[in-house]
Amino acid sequence: MGLGNGKFDTGHPVGLVGPTRAVGSADLDADGGIDLVFSQRGAANYVAFGPDFDRTEFFGDAEQSVRLELADFDGDHDVDVVFANLGPEGSGIHFNGGMGDFGKAQRLDPAFGPAVDVAAGDLNGDGLIDVALASIAANVIFLNDVDHEFVTTVVFGPANERSYGIDLGDLDRDGDLDIAVANDGGANAIYFNVDGKFERRLLPDDPDARSYGVSIGDLNGDGFPDLVFANSGSMSRVYLNTTAEQAASVLAR
């Protein structure tokens, strides 16, 4: 646990022994404390309820879940979860009943191929949270609608991009969310959101990097969102966003 000064006490076992791939944290049962959601590849996903995390509950069927994202997808003011799945079942959203009980689920169309990572945000400006999947096939956005059905899709990028990581942020500071993807064996890319259409721009310097993760955040405190890519077999790389007049471009450091 954190000691409040940037230091931590000794680690404590949490959750269950299994094929765990990712974890997310949020107050899922509205008790004011933080709970944990674990994704599992080849087993049912589950929740460990805080503060002691000794009560665990599985939900859904066994899935090939590798990454997850937490958000309020149905607008009922509690936290739902979407899993990126590698299996033929397709990725899926599990809706929170309000107490960390995920009895209702929405399966996303598996025809777009196995997903490796997932991000959530309002990508078309309608006030609803959408789902963006990074895939080793085609990257795809599932747009939320008033019935929370997620049937309208937007494919972005080439079918062979082999994206292993994804994150969302307003990279050009024009008021909407853009997409960054981490690619294996090809240049990483930004997709600038232009009225709901996504214009691809390849990043320089690492055309053949094996990138498996990307994160967006203001790394140097200048108010502009920057990029960091996690690379396998080479140095990871930070891209600093530039001045306001050039905010649509990025410079490698």
N, C-alpha and C positions, 0 to 999 in steps of 0.2 A: 504494500500500500504506500501511497505517497505520503511523505512526512511534512509536506508544505514548504520545503526549502530547496526543491529540486533534487532531493535524495529520496531513496526508497528503501523500505525494509526488505527482509528476505522474502522470496517468492512463496506463494501458496498454491497448491494444486487447486484447479477449478475445472468444472465440467466433467466430462466423461472420457474414458479412453476409447478412441475410435479413429476413423479416417477423417479427422477434422482438417479443414482447409482455410477457414476464415472466421472472424468474429466481429460482431458489431455491438455497440452499447447504447442503451436508451432506457428511459422509464416506460416499460411496456405494460405495467399493470396499474398505473396511476396512483402509486403509493408514495411518490416523491423520491424513490431511490432508483439506482441504476441497475438494470438487468442486462444479461448478455445473451446474444443469439449466436449460435454456432452453425456453420455450414459443414456438411459432411459429404464426401465423395463415395457413394455406394452405400449410404445408410440414411435413416431419417434425420432431418435437421431438428434442433432442439433449443429450448430456452433454459438458462440457469438464472433463477430469480435471486436478486440481491436482497439484503446486503451480504448474506453469508454464502450465497450461490450453491447451497446444499440441496435445494429443491430444483429438480430438472423435469422438464416435460417435453416429450417428442411431439412433433406434429407433421402431418402429411405422410406420404409414402417415402420409401427409400429413393433418393435422387442422386444424380452425379453433380452435386453442387460444389463449386469451387470458390466463388466470390459472392458477396451480398452487399446490399445497400438498404438503408433504413429511411423511410419517408412516409408521409401521410398521403397515400395514393387515392383514398376515397373521400377525403375531406371531412372526416368525422372527428378530427382532433385527437386521434391517437396514432401510434407509430406502427406502420406496416413494414413488411420486408419483401424484397425481391431477390431471388437467387439467380446467378448465372450458372447454367448447367451445361456440362459437356456431353451428357447422354442424349439418346434419341427422344426422351420425353419432352425436351424443350425446357427453356427457363420458365420460372413461375413467380407470381406474386401471391403472397399469403396475407390476407387481411386480418387485422387485429380486431377481435370482438370487444376490446376495451380493457381486458384483464390479462393480456398476454396470451390469449387463447386464439389460435390461428385456425379456426375451423373452416373458413371460406377461402378458396384459392382460385386464381385465374391463370390458366396455362397459356403462355405465349407461344405463338405459332412456331413449331420446331423446324419448319421448312427452310429457315434461314441458316441452319447449321449450328454446330456446337458453339456455345458462348463461353468465353474465358473470363471476362470481367464485365462489370455493370456499373452504370452511373445513373443518377436520377436528378431531374430538374425540369423546369418549365421551358421547353425548347421552342414552342410556337406562340408564346405570349398570351395564352388563353386562361392563365391562372391555375391550371391543372398540372400536376407533376407527371412528367413523361419518363420513359425508361429508354436508355441507350445501352446497347450491348456491343462489346468488342468480341470479335469472332475470328476464328482461323478460316472462316469462309467469308461471308459478306457481313459487314457492320450494319446495324439496323437500329432505327428508333421506332419504338412502339408508342404512338400518341394516345394519351388519355382522352376520354370523352366524358360526356355528362353522365353516362351509365357506367363508367369505369370498366369498359370492355377491352380496351387496348387492341383494337383490331386494325386500325389504320397504321400503316408502316411507311417509313422513309428509309430507303437504303442509301448509305453514303460511302463513297470510296470504291475502289476496284474490288472485285471478288477475291483476288489473290493477295490482299494486303497483309494477312496473317497478323492481326492485331491481338496483343495479349494484355494490354492495359488501356484504361480510358478514364478521363476526368473531364469535368465541365467547369467553365468559368467565362467571365466576360473579358476575354483577352484584348479586344480592341476598344473596350469601354464605350460601347455604343448602346448599352442598355439591354442587350440580350445575351443568352448563353452561347458560347462557342464550345467546340469539342477538340480535345487533344487525344491522340492515340499513340501508344507505344507499339512498335512493330518489330517482328523477328526477321532479320535478314533483309531489311529494306529501310529506307529513310523513314523516320518518324514524321508525323503529320499533324497539322492543325486544320480544322474545318471551321471557317468563319461563317457565322450565321448571318445570312443576308435575306431578310424577309422570309425566314423559314426554309430557305434553301442553303445548302452548305458547300462553300467554295473551298477546295482543297489547296493547301500550301505545304510543300515539303520543307522540313527543317534541314539546315546545312550541317556539314562536318561529320556526320555519322551515317553515311549512306548504307553501310552494311552491318550496323550494330544489331546485337540481339537484345532488344529492349523488352522487358517483361512488366514494367510498371511505370506509371506517370502520375505526378501530383501537381496541382496548381495552387499557388499561394504567393503572397507578397514576401519574397525572401530578403529584400534589402530595405524594406520600410519606406519605399517611395510612392506607395499608393497604387502601383501597377502590378497586376498578377503575373508572376513568373512561372517557369516550368522546370521540373526536374524529372529526369528519366533514369530508371534503374536498369543498368546494362549487365548482361552476363558475359564474362570473358573479356571485358574492356572497362575502362573507367566510366562510371556514371557521369551524366552531364547535366549542368544547369544552364538554362537559357533565361537571360534577364530581359524583361520587357523594356522598351526604350521610352523616350520622352513622349509627352502628350501628342506632339506633332507627328510622331512616328509610331504610335502605339500599336499599329497593326503588324509591325515587324518585330522580330526577336533577334538578339545577338548572342552568339555562343561565348561562353567564358570557360 
